[in-house]
Amino acid sequence: KFKYVILGKHHGGYSQEKKTETLDGDLEHRTIVVLPAPPDTALLLVTDIDGTLIGDEAGTMNFFAAWNGEYRPRGSSLVYNTGRPHYSVMRLILEGKIEVPDALVCSEGTEIYWFEKPWLRAANEEPEADRDMEWQQKLMDSWDYPRVKVAIQEACEPYSNNIDKLMFLPDDANGQPMIVIAVNDEHIKN
């Protein structure tokens, strides 16, 4: 489903055109850049957000001062790995609570986003991120949604008096179905 074509040199690496078949069967063309290996002094830092990166404002400020002053200049990459959905992380970035990462793994690992040179972005400019459609397709191909729906219905049946809503939503704008289980606080026992 994926085809790569080398287009030429680009910032020390090379760019490729990538043809990807979308979930709807359409072909999507995207240029990707494959860079050479980072310097030996670079590192890849993958971190959670809640209770790790945020929660202590002074600690967060110190982290980003060290990151931007010492690690980013060495060619290091920052990745957020969080259970939060994409829009929630973007809100934190736009509010200035965290900085733009190189990549974002979010929604419990079901979505991956790649950011365009976050360190070159103007302070008030919204960051641009490309969703990793290969990862999306891999997830969609690896599970049987009708079977998942039946399993969830069976698992929820004994608790049906406590469940206010059980909704199986079709593919949303992001191209993946959602399952919503809503329980009223009154039904939760301490």
URLINZI-V484521 format. One record per pair of residues at least 24 apart in sequence whose C-alpha atoms are under 10 Angstrom apart, sorted by the first residue. I is the first residue (numbers start at 1). GAP is how many residues later the second one is. D is the distance in Angstrom with one decimal. If there is no record, write none. Layout:
i & gap & d
I & GAP & D
I & GAP & D
This chain:
i & gap & d
1 & 26 & 9.3
1 & 133 & 9.4
2 & 25 & 9.6
2 & 26 & 9.9
2 & 132 & 8.5
3 & 26 & 9.7
4 & 26 & 9.8
4 & 27 & 9.2
4 & 28 & 9.1
5 & 26 & 9.3
5 & 27 & 9.9
6 & 25 & 9.7
6 & 26 & 9.7
6 & 27 & 9.6
6 & 28 & 9.8
7 & 24 & 8.9
7 & 25 & 9.8
7 & 26 & 9.7
8 & 25 & 9.8
9 & 24 & 9.3
9 & 25 & 9.6
9 & 26 & 9.7
10 & 24 & 8.5
10 & 25 & 8.1
11 & 24 & 7.6
11 & 25 & 9.3
12 & 24 & 6.7
12 & 25 & 10.0
13 & 24 & 9.1
20 & 113 & 7.9
20 & 114 & 7.6
20 & 117 & 9.7
21 & 112 & 9.0
21 & 113 & 9.0
21 & 116 & 8.9
22 & 111 & 7.5
22 & 112 & 8.8
22 & 114 & 9.4
22 & 115 & 7.7
22 & 153 & 9.1
23 & 110 & 8.8
23 & 113 & 8.7
23 & 114 & 6.8
23 & 117 & 8.5
23 & 118 & 9.7
23 & 148 & 9.9
23 & 152 & 7.0
23 & 153 & 9.0
24 & 151 & 8.7
28 & 105 & 9.6
30 & 100 & 9.7
37 & 38 & 9.8
38 & 36 & 8.5
38 & 37 & 6.2
38 & 38 & 7.7
38 & 39 & 9.5
39 & 35 & 7.1
39 & 36 & 6.7
39 & 37 & 8.6
40 & 34 & 8.7
40 & 35 & 9.2
40 & 36 & 9.8
41 & 30 & 8.5
41 & 32 & 9.8
41 & 33 & 6.1
41 & 34 & 7.7
41 & 35 & 8.0
42 & 29 & 7.0
42 & 30 & 8.0
42 & 31 & 8.6
42 & 32 & 5.2
42 & 33 & 5.1
42 & 34 & 4.4
42 & 35 & 7.7
43 & 28 & 7.6
43 & 29 & 9.0
43 & 31 & 8.2
43 & 32 & 7.5
43 & 33 & 4.7
43 & 34 & 6.5
43 & 35 & 8.6
44 & 27 & 9.6
44 & 31 & 9.2
44 & 32 & 5.8
44 & 33 & 4.9
44 & 34 & 6.2
44 & 35 & 7.6
44 & 58 & 9.9
45 & 26 & 9.7
45 & 31 & 7.6
45 & 32 & 6.2
45 & 33 & 5.0
45 & 34 & 6.1
45 & 35 & 8.4
45 & 56 & 10.0
46 & 31 & 8.4
46 & 32 & 6.1
46 & 33 & 4.6
46 & 34 & 5.7
46 & 35 & 6.5
46 & 36 & 9.9
46 & 55 & 9.7
46 & 57 & 9.2
46 & 58 & 9.2
46 & 59 & 9.4
47 & 31 & 7.9
47 & 32 & 6.4
47 & 33 & 5.1
47 & 34 & 5.8
47 & 35 & 8.0
47 & 57 & 9.8
47 & 58 & 9.9
48 & 31 & 8.7
48 & 32 & 5.8
48 & 33 & 5.1
48 & 34 & 5.3
48 & 35 & 8.5
48 & 36 & 9.7
48 & 57 & 9.5
48 & 58 & 9.7
49 & 31 & 6.7
49 & 32 & 7.3
49 & 33 & 6.2
49 & 34 & 8.9
49 & 35 & 8.7
49 & 40 & 8.7
49 & 43 & 9.9
49 & 49 & 8.7
50 & 32 & 7.9
50 & 33 & 9.2
50 & 34 & 9.0
53 & 27 & 9.2
53 & 44 & 9.5
53 & 45 & 8.0
54 & 38 & 9.8
54 & 43 & 7.6
54 & 44 & 7.7
55 & 42 & 9.9
57 & 40 & 8.3
57 & 41 & 10.0
60 & 37 & 8.2
60 & 38 & 7.7
60 & 39 & 9.9
61 & 36 & 8.9
61 & 37 & 8.8
64 & 34 & 8.3
64 & 35 & 7.7
68 & 31 & 10.0
68 & 51 & 8.6
72 & 47 & 8.5
76 & 26 & 9.4
77 & 24 & 7.6
77 & 25 & 5.9
77 & 26 & 8.2
78 & 24 & 5.4
78 & 25 & 6.8
78 & 26 & 8.7
78 & 40 & 10.0
79 & 24 & 4.8
79 & 25 & 5.5
79 & 26 & 7.4
79 & 34 & 9.7
79 & 35 & 9.3
79 & 36 & 9.9
80 & 24 & 4.9
80 & 25 & 6.0
80 & 26 & 7.7
80 & 32 & 9.8
80 & 33 & 9.9
81 & 24 & 4.6
81 & 25 & 5.9
81 & 26 & 8.9
81 & 27 & 8.2
81 & 28 & 7.4
81 & 30 & 10.0
81 & 31 & 9.1
82 & 24 & 4.9
82 & 25 & 6.7
82 & 26 & 6.4
82 & 27 & 7.4
83 & 24 & 4.7
83 & 25 & 4.2
83 & 26 & 7.1
83 & 27 & 9.1
83 & 28 & 9.9
84 & 24 & 7.1
84 & 25 & 9.5
85 & 24 & 9.6
85 & 25 & 9.3
85 & 26 & 8.4
86 & 25 & 8.0
86 & 26 & 8.9
86 & 27 & 8.5
86 & 45 & 9.9
90 & 36 & 8.7
90 & 37 & 8.4
93 & 33 & 8.7
93 & 34 & 8.6
94 & 29 & 9.1
94 & 30 & 7.7
94 & 31 & 8.5
94 & 32 & 7.0
94 & 33 & 8.5
95 & 29 & 9.7
96 & 27 & 8.9
96 & 28 & 9.3
99 & 24 & 9.9
99 & 28 & 9.9
100 & 26 & 9.6
100 & 27 & 7.1
100 & 28 & 9.6
100 & 29 & 9.8
101 & 26 & 9.6
101 & 28 & 9.9
102 & 27 & 9.1
103 & 26 & 8.3
103 & 27 & 9.3
103 & 28 & 9.8
104 & 25 & 9.0
104 & 27 & 9.3
105 & 27 & 9.8
109 & 26 & 9.8
109 & 30 & 9.9
110 & 25 & 8.0
110 & 26 & 7.2
110 & 29 & 7.3
110 & 30 & 9.7
110 & 66 & 9.5
111 & 24 & 7.3
111 & 25 & 6.7
111 & 28 & 9.3
111 & 63 & 9.5
112 & 24 & 8.1
131 & 43 & 9.2
133 & 41 & 9.9
133 & 42 & 9.5
136 & 38 & 9.2
136 & 39 & 8.2
136 & 40 & 8.0
137 & 38 & 9.3
137 & 39 & 9.4
139 & 37 & 9.3
140 & 35 & 9.2
140 & 36 & 7.5
140 & 37 & 9.3
145 & 32 & 8.4
145 & 33 & 9.9
148 & 31 & 9.7
149 & 30 & 8.2
152 & 27 & 9.0
152 & 29 & 9.5
156 & 25 & 8.9
159 & 24 & 9.9
159 & 28 & 9.8
161 & 26 & 8.7
162 & 24 & 8.6
162 & 25 & 5.5
162 & 26 & 8.1
163 & 24 & 8.0
